[in-house]
Amino acid sequence: MKIAFFSTKPYDRIWFEPMGKEYGFEIRFYEVPFHEETVSLAKGFDAVCIFVNDYVNAEMIKQLYDMHVKAILLRSAGFNHVDVKAAEDKIQVLRVPSYSPEAVAEFAMTMLMTVNRYTHKAYNRTREFNMSLHGLMGVDFYRKTAGIVGTGKIGQAMIRICNGFGMEVLAYDPYPNKDLDVEYVSVQELMERSNVISLHCPLTSETKHLVNADTIAKMKDGVYLVNTSRGALIDTDALIDGLVAGKFGGVGLDVYEEEEGIFYEDKSNEIMRDENLARLMTFPNVLITSHMGFFTREAMQAIAKVTLENAYALENGLPLVNRVGSEAVK
Ligand code: NAD
């Protein structure tokens, strides 16, 4: 099987190269992202393998189909960047539904604790022997209320972490999990009662701008918000208004509405033209990271393993357990 990998970085090769050889796959690593202008590079390959900021729209599906590409292998759990309906009956879309939910949940709590306890500022201060504590006061999370939006794999890992912190945990999910020892409430009640809100639902037409001017107005003053899910869950303009108004204790964003083309790249020598991103960087209580919640050794290894297992299953006519069908999108 010949597979064209897109948006690859040196760290992708660490696991994919040796594992791909074991399967006998012929892998070509492209550094360029996958979009309309690079889709032609898929010619002659059986599958393309893409990452979170690549995308495949209906027109690209048609082109891939005409090139006899059989599968789109996603190196991710989320599939909002692929027109799954257009792919139905033409090309298989296979994802990695779970690799390390703990990696993302642990990172979400890392972001929360950073903006709460200002370790990023303390690090810089003490390196210059500025041992002043002024401006670095945080709050205890112990006995505070955490609201978890989406109680799938990552949400559940986050619930375990919040329980470990001694927090009261609320959750919202349209499909509550009866096995979880958590208080399910409406999304509105969650926004109203939580001191800490962590987003762990997928991006869909329903969840787009779940955090908006109305929901922000319902939140407690001094609320901590973290988004490790997908950027468009938050209306960035409304978030900036809320930050300016002093609504938030702290905000952690591992994902950003307009991250495509910016995240994962070194833009340090360029003029930042995204004014919202530039504005967000100016708030002392906002931490932005470059979509790296997944980035642990365990998760990367698991992503490589499951992605290549998906390809192997396709090649050998085995059940496609990680197929994303049109029933997955509303
Ligand atoms: P999952 O499928 O296990 O869980 C998602 C949960 O969200 C499900 O329980 C589902 O019922 C729920 N949900 C669906 N619609 C909802 C709504 N309207 N409101 C609230 N909940 C809703 O997925 P997961 O593995 O836990 O991943 C969650 C998200 O995390 C993914 O969709 C992906 O976008 C993101 N993610 C980010 C990173 C990262 O590196 N930052 C890594 C992996 C996944």
Residues whose N, C-alpha, C, O or C-beta is under 5 A from the ligand:
A	BS01	NAD	A77 G78 P97 V104 V149 G150 T151 G152 K153 I154 G155 Y172 D173 P174 Y175 H200 C201 P202 L203 E206 T207 T228 S229 R230 D254 H291 M292 G293 F294
